[in-house]
Amino acid sequence: MENAKPKFGISDHSPIDVATALHSYSRDMRAYYEMEHGRLVGKLDEATDDSETAQIKKQLEVVNQKMAYFHVINNAASTVDIVMHTASMIKEFKE
């Protein structure tokens, strides 16, 4: 039985490129939701009735959850990106 080395399943991209792109994307998405959070907090200050306040608070819950998820993804992707850019890993993916 032969033990064949696996091939990366995304054509035209290296694993290093994918790790870097995921890291950048997750960082940018978290920043996006942080700005959205700020916008909603501003709307909350301007809300004129309880119904509007409740709706904005529901939107804030969703945004807070997405910020938390992208924070976790960003941390994980950052770690992967750092490891993938070590000399031994770069050598691994050039073989």
C-alpha positions as CSV (number, residue, x, y, z in Angstrom):
1,M,0.0,0.0,0.0
2,E,1.4,3.4,-1.0
3,N,1.2,6.4,1.3
4,A,0.5,9.3,-1.1
5,K,1.0,12.9,0.2
6,P,-2.4,14.7,0.2
7,K,-2.9,17.6,-2.3
8,F,-4.5,20.8,-1.4
9,G,-8.1,20.9,-2.7
10,I,-8.3,24.5,-3.9
11,S,-6.8,25.0,-7.2
12,D,-4.8,28.2,-8.0
13,H,-4.3,28.9,-4.2
14,S,-1.7,27.6,-1.8
15,P,-2.7,26.8,1.8
16,I,-0.6,29.8,2.9
17,D,-2.6,32.1,0.6
18,V,-5.8,30.7,2.0
19,A,-4.7,31.1,5.6
20,T,-3.6,34.7,5.0
21,A,-6.9,35.5,3.2
22,L,-9.0,34.1,5.9
23,H,-7.0,36.0,8.5
24,S,-7.5,39.3,6.6
25,Y,-11.2,38.6,5.9
26,S,-12.0,37.7,9.5
27,R,-10.2,40.8,10.8
28,D,-12.1,43.0,8.3
29,M,-15.4,41.4,9.2
30,R,-14.9,42.0,12.9
31,A,-14.0,45.6,12.2
32,Y,-17.2,45.9,10.0
33,Y,-19.3,44.6,12.9
34,E,-17.6,46.9,15.4
35,M,-18.6,49.9,13.2
36,E,-22.1,48.5,12.9
37,H,-22.2,48.2,16.7
38,G,-21.3,51.8,17.0
39,R,-23.9,52.9,14.5
40,L,-26.6,50.9,16.4
41,V,-25.6,52.4,19.7
42,G,-25.9,55.8,18.2
43,K,-29.4,54.9,17.0
44,L,-30.3,53.6,20.4
45,D,-29.5,57.0,21.9
46,E,-31.8,58.6,19.4
47,A,-34.7,56.0,19.8
48,T,-38.0,57.7,20.5
49,D,-40.1,54.8,21.7
50,D,-39.9,51.4,23.4
51,S,-40.6,49.5,20.2
52,E,-37.7,51.1,18.4
53,T,-35.4,50.6,21.3
54,A,-36.3,46.9,21.5
55,Q,-35.7,46.4,17.8
56,I,-32.3,48.1,18.0
57,K,-31.4,46.0,21.0
58,K,-32.2,42.8,19.1
59,Q,-30.0,44.0,16.2
60,L,-27.2,44.7,18.7
61,E,-27.5,41.1,20.1
62,V,-27.0,39.8,16.5
63,V,-24.1,42.1,15.9
64,N,-22.4,41.3,19.2
65,Q,-22.6,37.6,18.5
66,K,-21.1,38.1,15.0
67,M,-18.3,40.2,16.5
68,A,-17.6,37.4,19.0
69,Y,-17.5,34.8,16.3
70,F,-15.2,36.8,14.0
71,H,-13.0,37.5,17.0
72,V,-12.5,33.8,17.5
73,I,-12.1,33.1,13.8
74,N,-9.6,35.9,13.6
75,N,-7.5,34.6,16.5
76,A,-7.5,31.1,15.1
77,A,-6.7,32.3,11.5
78,S,-3.9,34.5,12.9
79,T,-2.3,31.6,14.6
80,V,-2.6,29.5,11.4
81,D,-1.2,32.3,9.3
82,I,1.8,32.8,11.6
83,V,2.6,29.0,11.7
84,M,2.1,28.7,7.9
85,H,4.7,31.5,7.4
86,T,7.5,29.7,9.3
87,A,10.4,28.6,7.3
88,S,9.7,24.9,7.7
89,M,6.0,25.3,6.6
90,I,6.9,27.4,3.6
91,K,9.4,24.7,2.6
92,E,6.7,22.0,3.1
93,F,4.3,23.8,0.7
94,K,6.9,24.4,-1.9
95,E,7.7,20.6,-2.2
